[in-house]
Amino acid sequence: MSSSKLELVPVRKEDAWDEMVCRSPQGTVFSDRLYLDASGCNYHLYWVKQGSEIKAGVALVVSNDDTRCEMDDLVIYGGLMFDLDMNRPYVKRRHDEFQIAEYVIEQVTQKYVSIEFQLAPQFLDLRPFLWHEYHEHQSRGFGFDLRYTSYVDISSLQGFVGREEESPCFCNMETVRRYSVREARRKGGSVACVFDSDTIVDYYRHLMERQGEAQSSAKLSNMKKVMDVLMEAGRGAVYHVLNSKETVIYSVFYGWDTKRAYYLFGAGHPEISESWQGTLAHWEAFKDLAKRKSIREVDMEGVNSPKRGWFKLGFGGNLSPYYHVYKRELG
């Protein structure tokens, strides 16, 4: 493939963008139009075409004046997604991906005065970013922040319905996580799947205020909209953890696409807590997602701080790197 034959073309409203996101290994729920619209961010979508053939898609969150690519708290992964023939020999596909990435970088650095996004963990070859203007302006190249998430394989739960604690998924969890599930049961804890985003948003608001990071009403409103839209589309679920008095003490939200589910939000009651609440929430969510939705994998969506990271990794997932890519000084 020659990059001289590629074109970067804005996506039209009638185009089948979400189908490409579904096909692409790098496509995630965060690049679906449904999700982007609900998140309240301003965004640009492009096709990368060779003639009439689509080779990739590009999803960028942009500033309100359309001049900068920027991050949004609710949009975790984005950027470039390849849409190539998976039957093509890997060595040729890797070459094509390099050519496409190199072309897209050249185009977006001309369109935007600064660039910032996080690539999906399935984006493996960063050489086009590393080598951009390699000989001309090394000091003006792209910067990277290494990030990690955890992928939990929940597929074994489908073969252990009713006896999930015998499954490899449960056995892979750390001892403390397994103990917490059993302690929750002894203390009368339970989980309910509900169509209610208000409680989790309220708990999240209190949590962030306690941490001195009060969230704007716009951010909270967008969180709620993301949850509501995904639930209405049959692609999201809220799980409430109740104590023995039937009080909701913790709440988590999962959204999903055709590849996996994503842990998106979670927060506890501002005054009541139990040591097992978070573990029970995720364990029961895993069981429900595997049984009711036949979902095989969960992205715990970020293990990038010590306390939160160790908690999430305790569910036995595989550590997966991904990259925050940025270029802030363009001229």
ZAMAR-677586 format. One record per residue (C-alpha): residue number from 0; residue in three letters; chain; x, y, z. Coordinates in steps of 0.2 Angstrom, whole numbers, padded with zeros to 4 digits. Layout:
<sites>
- mimi, tiba, semar, east, north, up
- NUM, ALA, A, X, Y, Z
...
</sites>
This chain:
<sites>
- mimi, tiba, semar, east, north, up
- 0, MET, A, 0000, 0000, 0000
- 1, SER, A, 0006, 0017, -0004
- 2, SER, A, 0002, 0032, 0007
- 3, SER, A, 0001, 0043, -0008
- 4, LYS, A, -0015, 0034, -0013
- 5, LEU, A, -0024, 0037, 0004
- 6, GLU, A, -0037, 0050, 0008
- 7, LEU, A, -0043, 0057, 0025
- 8, VAL, A, -0062, 0060, 0022
- 9, PRO, A, -0074, 0067, 0035
- 10, VAL, A, -0087, 0054, 0040
- 11, ARG, A, -0105, 0059, 0035
- 12, LYS, A, -0120, 0056, 0046
- 13, GLU, A, -0127, 0042, 0035
- 14, ASP, A, -0111, 0033, 0034
- 15, ALA, A, -0109, 0016, 0043
- 16, TRP, A, -0097, 0022, 0056
- 17, ASP, A, -0102, 0011, 0070
- 18, GLU, A, -0100, -0005, 0059
- 19, MET, A, -0082, -0001, 0056
- 20, VAL, A, -0079, 0002, 0075
- 21, CYS, A, -0087, -0015, 0078
- 22, ARG, A, -0075, -0023, 0064
- 23, SER, A, -0059, -0015, 0069
- 24, PRO, A, -0048, -0023, 0083
- 25, GLN, A, -0045, -0006, 0090
- 26, GLY, A, -0063, -0001, 0090
- 27, THR, A, -0071, 0001, 0107
- 28, VAL, A, -0088, 0007, 0114
- 29, PHE, A, -0079, 0024, 0117
- 30, SER, A, -0078, 0027, 0098
- 31, ASP, A, -0097, 0023, 0094
- 32, ARG, A, -0107, 0038, 0089
- 33, LEU, A, -0120, 0033, 0102
- 34, TYR, A, -0107, 0035, 0116
- 35, LEU, A, -0098, 0050, 0109
- 36, ASP, A, -0115, 0059, 0107
- 37, ALA, A, -0120, 0055, 0125
- 38, SER, A, -0103, 0060, 0132
- 39, GLY, A, -0107, 0078, 0127
- 40, CYS, A, -0090, 0081, 0119
- 41, ASN, A, -0086, 0089, 0103
- 42, TYR, A, -0078, 0076, 0091
- 43, HIS, A, -0073, 0073, 0073
- 44, LEU, A, -0073, 0057, 0063
- 45, TYR, A, -0064, 0053, 0048
- 46, TRP, A, -0062, 0038, 0036
- 47, VAL, A, -0045, 0034, 0029
- 48, LYS, A, -0049, 0028, 0011
- 49, GLN, A, -0039, 0021, -0003
- 50, GLY, A, -0050, 0024, -0018
- 51, SER, A, -0068, 0019, -0012
- 52, GLU, A, -0061, 0007, 0000
- 53, ILE, A, -0061, 0010, 0019
- 54, LYS, A, -0044, 0006, 0027
- 55, ALA, A, -0046, 0014, 0044
- 56, GLY, A, -0056, 0026, 0054
- 57, VAL, A, -0051, 0040, 0065
- 58, ALA, A, -0060, 0047, 0081
- 59, LEU, A, -0054, 0063, 0089
- 60, VAL, A, -0062, 0073, 0103
- 61, VAL, A, -0059, 0091, 0099
- 62, SER, A, -0060, 0108, 0107
- 63, ASN, A, -0076, 0118, 0105
- 64, ASP, A, -0067, 0129, 0091
- 65, ASP, A, -0062, 0113, 0082
- 66, THR, A, -0043, 0118, 0082
- 67, ARG, A, -0036, 0106, 0095
- 68, CYS, A, -0038, 0087, 0098
- 69, GLU, A, -0040, 0085, 0117
- 70, MET, A, -0044, 0072, 0130
- 71, ASP, A, -0061, 0070, 0138
- 72, ASP, A, -0063, 0061, 0155
- 73, LEU, A, -0077, 0050, 0148
- 74, VAL, A, -0068, 0045, 0132
- 75, ILE, A, -0055, 0033, 0137
- 76, TYR, A, -0049, 0026, 0120
- 77, GLY, A, -0049, 0034, 0103
- 78, GLY, A, -0038, 0039, 0088
- 79, LEU, A, -0034, 0027, 0074
- 80, MET, A, -0044, 0011, 0071
- 81, PHE, A, -0038, -0001, 0057
- 82, ASP, A, -0051, -0009, 0045
- 83, LEU, A, -0040, -0021, 0035
- 84, ASP, A, -0043, -0038, 0028
- 85, MET, A, -0038, -0050, 0042
- 86, ASN, A, -0035, -0064, 0030
- 87, ARG, A, -0021, -0054, 0022
- 88, PRO, A, -0004, -0060, 0028
- 89, TYR, A, 0002, -0052, 0044
- 90, VAL, A, 0018, -0045, 0037
- 91, LYS, A, 0008, -0036, 0023
- 92, ARG, A, -0005, -0030, 0035
- 93, ARG, A, 0008, -0023, 0047
- 94, HIS, A, 0016, -0014, 0033
- 95, ASP, A, -0001, -0007, 0028
- 96, GLU, A, -0005, -0002, 0046
- 97, PHE, A, 0012, 0008, 0047
- 98, GLN, A, 0008, 0017, 0030
- 99, ILE, A, -0009, 0022, 0036
- 100, ALA, A, -0003, 0028, 0053
- 101, GLU, A, 0010, 0038, 0045
- 102, TYR, A, -0002, 0046, 0033
- 103, VAL, A, -0015, 0050, 0047
- 104, ILE, A, -0001, 0058, 0058
- 105, GLU, A, 0004, 0069, 0043
- 106, GLN, A, -0014, 0074, 0040
- 107, VAL, A, -0019, 0078, 0058
- 108, THR, A, -0003, 0087, 0062
- 109, GLN, A, -0008, 0099, 0048
- 110, LYS, A, -0026, 0100, 0053
- 111, TYR, A, -0025, 0103, 0072
- 112, VAL, A, -0013, 0115, 0082
- 113, SER, A, -0011, 0101, 0096
- 114, ILE, A, -0015, 0083, 0097
- 115, GLU, A, -0019, 0072, 0112
- 116, PHE, A, -0028, 0055, 0113
- 117, GLN, A, -0027, 0038, 0120
- 118, LEU, A, -0025, 0023, 0109
- 119, ALA, A, -0034, 0007, 0112
- 120, PRO, A, -0023, -0007, 0120
- 121, GLN, A, -0025, -0016, 0103
- 122, PHE, A, -0014, -0003, 0094
- 123, LEU, A, 0003, -0011, 0095
- 124, ASP, A, 0015, -0002, 0083
- 125, LEU, A, 0019, 0015, 0089
- 126, ARG, A, 0034, 0018, 0077
- 127, PRO, A, 0024, 0030, 0065
- 128, PHE, A, 0022, 0041, 0080
- 129, LEU, A, 0040, 0039, 0086
- 130, TRP, A, 0047, 0042, 0069
- 131, HIS, A, 0037, 0057, 0064
- 132, GLU, A, 0048, 0071, 0059
- 133, TYR, A, 0062, 0060, 0065
- 134, HIS, A, 0076, 0068, 0055
- 135, GLU, A, 0069, 0086, 0053
- 136, HIS, A, 0063, 0090, 0071
- 137, GLN, A, 0066, 0077, 0084
- 138, SER, A, 0062, 0089, 0098
- 139, ARG, A, 0045, 0091, 0090
- 140, GLY, A, 0040, 0073, 0090
- 141, PHE, A, 0026, 0065, 0099
- 142, GLY, A, 0026, 0062, 0118
- 143, PHE, A, 0019, 0046, 0126
- 144, ASP, A, 0013, 0041, 0143
- 145, LEU, A, 0012, 0023, 0147
- 146, ARG, A, -0004, 0017, 0154
- 147, TYR, A, -0011, 0000, 0160
- 148, THR, A, -0028, -0008, 0161
- 149, SER, A, -0033, -0026, 0166
- 150, TYR, A, -0043, -0038, 0155
- 151, VAL, A, -0052, -0051, 0165
- 152, ASP, A, -0057, -0067, 0156
- 153, ILE, A, -0075, -0071, 0162
- 154, SER, A, -0078, -0084, 0148
- 155, SER, A, -0077, -0099, 0160
- 156, LEU, A, -0092, -0092, 0170
- 157, GLN, A, -0103, -0098, 0156
- 158, GLY, A, -0099, -0116, 0159
- 159, PHE, A, -0102, -0115, 0178
- 160, VAL, A, -0119, -0107, 0180
- 161, GLY, A, -0125, -0109, 0197
- 162, ARG, A, -0108, -0115, 0203
- 163, GLU, A, -0098, -0100, 0198
- 164, GLU, A, -0086, -0102, 0213
- 165, GLU, A, -0079, -0118, 0205
- 166, SER, A, -0074, -0108, 0189
- 167, PRO, A, -0057, -0104, 0183
- 168, CYS, A, -0063, -0086, 0184
- 169, PHE, A, -0066, -0087, 0203
- 170, CYS, A, -0050, -0097, 0206
- 171, ASN, A, -0039, -0084, 0197
- 172, MET, A, -0045, -0071, 0209
- 173, GLU, A, -0033, -0066, 0224
- 174, THR, A, -0037, -0074, 0241
- 175, VAL, A, -0044, -0058, 0248
- 176, ARG, A, -0056, -0055, 0234
- 177, ARG, A, -0063, -0073, 0235
- 178, TYR, A, -0064, -0071, 0254
- 179, SER, A, -0074, -0055, 0252
- 180, VAL, A, -0087, -0063, 0241
- 181, ARG, A, -0090, -0076, 0254
- 182, GLU, A, -0090, -0063, 0268
- 183, ALA, A, -0103, -0053, 0259
- 184, ARG, A, -0114, -0068, 0258
- 185, ARG, A, -0112, -0072, 0277
- 186, LYS, A, -0117, -0054, 0281
- 187, GLY, A, -0132, -0054, 0270
- 188, GLY, A, -0125, -0043, 0255
- 189, SER, A, -0134, -0045, 0239
- 190, VAL, A, -0133, -0037, 0221
- 191, ALA, A, -0147, -0030, 0210
- 192, CYS, A, -0146, -0026, 0192
- 193, VAL, A, -0157, -0010, 0190
- 194, PHE, A, -0161, 0004, 0178
- 195, ASP, A, -0156, 0018, 0189
- 196, SER, A, -0141, 0030, 0185
- 197, ASP, A, -0146, 0043, 0198
- 198, THR, A, -0139, 0034, 0213
- 199, ILE, A, -0122, 0031, 0206
- 200, VAL, A, -0121, 0049, 0200
- 201, ASP, A, -0125, 0055, 0217
- 202, TYR, A, -0113, 0044, 0226
- 203, TYR, A, -0099, 0049, 0214
- 204, ARG, A, -0103, 0067, 0217
- 205, HIS, A, -0101, 0064, 0236
- 206, LEU, A, -0085, 0054, 0233
- 207, MET, A, -0076, 0067, 0222
- 208, GLU, A, -0081, 0081, 0234
- 209, ARG, A, -0074, 0071, 0249
- 210, GLN, A, -0058, 0070, 0239
- 211, GLY, A, -0058, 0089, 0235
- 212, GLU, A, -0061, 0086, 0217
- 213, ALA, A, -0079, 0092, 0215
- 214, GLN, A, -0086, 0088, 0198
- 215, SER, A, -0095, 0101, 0187
- 216, SER, A, -0114, 0098, 0185
- 217, ALA, A, -0111, 0096, 0166
- 218, LYS, A, -0099, 0082, 0169
- 219, LEU, A, -0111, 0073, 0181
- 220, SER, A, -0125, 0076, 0168
- 221, ASN, A, -0115, 0068, 0154
- 222, MET, A, -0110, 0053, 0165
- 223, LYS, A, -0129, 0050, 0168
- 224, LYS, A, -0133, 0052, 0150
- 225, VAL, A, -0119, 0040, 0145
- 226, MET, A, -0127, 0027, 0157
- 227, ASP, A, -0145, 0030, 0152
- 228, VAL, A, -0141, 0030, 0133
- 229, LEU, A, -0131, 0013, 0134
- 230, MET, A, -0145, 0005, 0145
- 231, GLU, A, -0158, 0011, 0133
- 232, ALA, A, -0148, 0003, 0119
- 233, GLY, A, -0147, -0013, 0129
- 234, ARG, A, -0128, -0011, 0131
- 235, GLY, A, -0126, -0005, 0149
- 236, ALA, A, -0131, -0011, 0167
- 237, VAL, A, -0130, -0003, 0184
- 238, TYR, A, -0127, -0015, 0198
- 239, HIS, A, -0132, -0010, 0216
- 240, VAL, A, -0124, -0018, 0231
- 241, LEU, A, -0137, -0019, 0246
- 242, ASN, A, -0132, -0023, 0264
- 243, SER, A, -0143, -0034, 0275
- 244, LYS, A, -0155, -0019, 0278
- 245, GLU, A, -0158, -0017, 0259
- 246, THR, A, -0148, -0001, 0259
- 247, VAL, A, -0139, 0003, 0243
- 248, ILE, A, -0121, 0004, 0249
- 249, TYR, A, -0111, 0003, 0232
- 250, SER, A, -0115, 0005, 0214
- 251, VAL, A, -0106, 0001, 0198
- 252, PHE, A, -0109, 0003, 0180
- 253, TYR, A, -0104, -0008, 0165
- 254, GLY, A, -0106, -0004, 0147
- 255, TRP, A, -0101, -0016, 0132
- 256, ASP, A, -0099, -0018, 0114
- 257, THR, A, -0097, -0033, 0103
- 258, LYS, A, -0080, -0037, 0110
- 259, ARG, A, -0080, -0035, 0128
- 260, ALA, A, -0088, -0026, 0143
- 261, TYR, A, -0080, -0010, 0151
- 262, TYR, A, -0081, -0005, 0169
- 263, LEU, A, -0085, 0013, 0168
- 264, PHE, A, -0091, 0020, 0184
- 265, GLY, A, -0092, 0015, 0203
- 266, ALA, A, -0095, 0024, 0219
- 267, GLY, A, -0101, 0020, 0237
- 268, HIS, A, -0113, 0027, 0249
- 269, PRO, A, -0107, 0043, 0257
- 270, GLU, A, -0109, 0037, 0275
- 271, ILE, A, -0111, 0017, 0275
- 272, SER, A, -0098, 0005, 0269
- 273, GLU, A, -0092, -0013, 0270
- 274, SER, A, -0075, -0020, 0266
- 275, TRP, A, -0083, -0032, 0253
- 276, GLN, A, -0094, -0020, 0244
- 277, GLY, A, -0083, -0017, 0229
- 278, THR, A, -0078, -0035, 0227
- 279, LEU, A, -0096, -0041, 0227
- 280, ALA, A, -0102, -0028, 0215
- 281, HIS, A, -0089, -0034, 0201
- 282, TRP, A, -0090, -0052, 0205
- 283, GLU, A, -0109, -0052, 0203
- 284, ALA, A, -0108, -0041, 0187
- 285, PHE, A, -0096, -0053, 0180
- 286, LYS, A, -0108, -0067, 0183
- 287, ASP, A, -0123, -0058, 0175
- 288, LEU, A, -0113, -0051, 0160
- 289, ALA, A, -0107, -0069, 0156
- 290, LYS, A, -0123, -0078, 0159
- 291, ARG, A, -0136, -0065, 0152
- 292, LYS, A, -0125, -0056, 0139
- 293, SER, A, -0113, -0070, 0134
- 294, ILE, A, -0099, -0058, 0137
- 295, ARG, A, -0082, -0066, 0138
- 296, GLU, A, -0070, -0052, 0143
- 297, VAL, A, -0070, -0037, 0154
- 298, ASP, A, -0059, -0021, 0153
- 299, MET, A, -0057, -0015, 0171
- 300, GLU, A, -0053, 0002, 0162
- 301, GLY, A, -0037, 0008, 0170
- 302, VAL, A, -0026, 0001, 0184
- 303, ASN, A, -0015, 0017, 0185
- 304, SER, A, -0015, 0022, 0203
- 305, PRO, A, -0008, 0010, 0217
- 306, LYS, A, -0023, 0007, 0228
- 307, ARG, A, -0036, 0006, 0214
- 308, GLY, A, -0024, -0004, 0203
- 309, TRP, A, -0021, -0017, 0215
- 310, PHE, A, -0039, -0019, 0219
- 311, LYS, A, -0044, -0021, 0201
- 312, LEU, A, -0029, -0033, 0197
- 313, GLY, A, -0035, -0044, 0212
- 314, PHE, A, -0049, -0050, 0200
- 315, GLY, A, -0036, -0060, 0191
- 316, GLY, A, -0035, -0051, 0174
- 317, ASN, A, -0021, -0049, 0162
- 318, LEU, A, -0011, -0032, 0162
- 319, SER, A, -0012, -0023, 0146
- 320, PRO, A, -0002, -0008, 0141
- 321, TYR, A, -0009, 0007, 0131
- 322, TYR, A, -0003, 0024, 0127
- 323, HIS, A, -0008, 0042, 0129
- 324, VAL, A, -0001, 0051, 0114
- 325, TYR, A, 0002, 0069, 0113
- 326, LYS, A, 0010, 0083, 0102
- 327, ARG, A, 0007, 0100, 0110
- 328, GLU, A, 0018, 0112, 0101
- 329, LEU, A, 0014, 0113, 0083
- 330, GLY, A, 0019, 0127, 0072
</sites>
